[in-house]
Amino acid sequence: MRRIFIGGFISVLAVSAPHCRAQSLNETLNFSNNQIPAGWSITFPNGGIDTNGSITNNRFEADQVDTYALLSQNLQLPAGTTSLSIDYTADIADNYWGMGTSAAVYDTTGNVGFAYLDKAGFGYEAVNAGAVYQSGIGSEPNLSVQSTSPSYGTYNVMTTFQNGQVSISATMVGSSTPTYQATTPMPQLNLSNVSKIGLYAYTTSGAPAWINNVTINSLATTPTTQTPDPALTNHFEPTANNLDVYNPSTGTFQNAQQGGVLYPNRPTVVLTLGWNEKVTDWPLQIAKAFPGAGTGVNVVAWDWSQDADTGLFGSSTGGSLSLADSSTSNDGYALGQTLATLLGSNYNHSIQFIGHSLGTLVNSRAISYLFPRVLSAPIQDTLLDEASIANHAPGAAPTFEVSAIPEDAQGNPLPLMRIDNYISSFGEPYAQAANFILQDNPTDPPSTDSVLYWGRFHDYPQTFYDQTLPGGTGSGSSVGYAGSIENGPFNPNNPVYQPGTYALQSTNTGGEFSFSSILQATAAQFLLNRNNEELNALQSDAAQLPQSAADYIAELISGLTVAQLTGAVQYENSVLVTLIPDQGPQFALTKATSTTAAANAKNNATESSDSPTSSSYAWVPISIPANAQYISLDFVFHDLSPDDFLTVGINDTPLFQLEDQFVTDGLTENSGLLDVSQWDGQDVQLFLGLNASDDNNIGGTITINDIEFAEVPEPGFPCQIIGMIVCILGQFRAGRRCFNVAA
């Protein structure tokens, strides 16, 4: 996905009180009329032989010989300014005696801070990038970066002045990678003392130094005493809206809030659908055939179709696999919480999760939540062609992947009672599982040169498992239901189901439920060959598709142009907002004791008198682009209490919550795609909250950046299966298959 950030060039209004705006610093100079901009002036404060500085050729130029020209404006930055960006386009030429450009800020003490990019003088072949705080250009600069193999040409230069430091990034026009970068400590710099800003162009002899396309913006913050809505600070407590309980008297599922009862004195089977599936599909078929369903065993289906049903390709919903994949963590978290609430912490009966495709990822996340909360309950995880490969689909959140194997917050596999893994089209084998490789669907003879066959084969494990239940054609076999934790006296030492084993389905007539043991290396080669067959089928069918796989991958999720901030960032307690070159604003929320937070907590009717007082919040005023459907962001937790949690919301509506205990400390995570379509084209407040569960671990932080909007276009593919293979297998060539060998 193309990454488009809130920021880069940011206009923020400083405010003196919540919801009140002051004058902003937001100026663009392109010199198209060859006139000095109003309020600006050109001077030559640093000597030189000539004064050949002017607005000419639709740019600010300093021409030979020895011209040091300053284009400047007297001003005071808006109150609360924490960052000032001065970005421009400039040319670096191979002038023997040197040349260059710089952005400058002058303070009330007469000193000046420079961020510069220039060609070294005296014939020395080097380009310098850095910053210095000094009384004038005449003093020796503090060199931060020097390249002895200079790249001459036109650059987009981004400079960011912040209290205590200056950053500069120079990227050659036409490139996306900075050629020169430097961040220089500047402890004397205090933006509240700035009285003038300027741009220097200086040259000796040879090509002129010039500057164009100037954008100047400030980022301001202001404290506030407003209290977040309880919906943003109260921890998400799921309802049973999405949990359906099988009722044997009607042969249907009944919602848990509408009479469906989950009994804490019975074993439980959880059936979780995949992408674009319904609970009335395979989950209902298995529920009807599962022994004791609704009488001695809780059989439930988790209906996350509101997120899983992103439509067929070409439909009005766009058909985004990556969107559904991005929802698996949140939906799994809700499933785990729902089960923990309804079964209770003393639940000590077995739980078997059975999921298909993306449903396996939902189950994995639910188990990760549930496992430490029902320690007495043995858990089995049954995977029906798991779809963790969708984590790598275009538009998926690469830093917030959900593993098909349930893990703890440190990424270690959980010691479940059993994991049985049935692989058809897209699943991966795992060292923690008993792996069953399917290769024969008697009702659908192989047609490996057809991409549609591999789509149908993806659904085959549903039918396979169903047929191993009593009354099915595979009843009595040693696989499927035979390995269920609910099936009679459970034998954890059953050799068929030992972790790290690999079995291949027979292709003999009548051998659908017969398997032979194979080595790991044999399994790896078999799946590699299958991968090649799938790719060949894709290539064979590609000519019949409306557009190429490459075009589809590039367009599945397209970033949107982000509107500028519409006001100052308001904060409560401890929030540091900084501008990061090429990324926009970064928000660091710190857990810190606050008397204001204490007062707010006491005034909030939902909080008790001993509520924590160390939460920190930020309200970021933004304008949602008119065609935006989703927002996402990166975040890092550091040194927090296990139950501290992040909330992301729009106005008073929470969109995302995550507890510290479910992330790896210091690791960048991603929220996935969060639906903001109801606010498209509107000015809103993006809420970012570090919600403290206690007043321990003071100083812990949540850092948030890389905020972006996205939309899902309609590629017009004729069916979901072709699209799935295009967006997954089109990226993963031979050699993609690998084994998870974590202990």
Secondary structure, DSSP 8 states (H G I E B T S, - for coil): -----S-SS---B--SSTT----B-EEEE--TTSS--TT-EEE-TT--S---EEEETTEEEE-SSSEEEEEEEE----TTEEEEEEEEEEEE---TT-EEEEEEEEETTS-EEEEEEEE-STT---EEEEEEEESSTTS-----EEESS---EEEEEEEEEETEEEEEEEEETT-SS-SEEEEEEETT--GGGEEEEEEEEEESSSS-EEEEEEEEEEEEEEE------HHHHS-----STTEEEEETTTTEEEETTTT----TTS-EEEEE--TT--TTTHHHHHHHHSTTBTTTBEEEEE--HHHH---STTSTT---HHHHHHTHHHHHHHHHHHHHHHH-TT--S-EEEEEETTHHHHHHHHHHHHGGG-TTS-EEEEEES--GGGGGSTTS-TTS---SS-B-TTS-B---SEEEEEESSS---BTTSEEEE----TTS---TT-HHHHHHHHHHHHHHHHHTSTTSTTTTSSSGGGG-TTSSS--TT-GGG-TTEEEEE--STT-TT-EEEE-HHHHHHHHHHHHHHHHHHHHHHHTTSSS-HHHHHHHSSEE-------S-EEEESSEEEEEETTTEEEEEEE----HHHHHHHHHSTTS-TT--S--EEEEEEEE--TT--EEEEEEEEES--TT-EEEEEETTEEEEEEEGGGS-TT--EE---EE-GGGTT-EEEEEEEEE-SSS-STT-EEEEEEEEEEE------S-HHHHHHHHHHTT--TT----B---
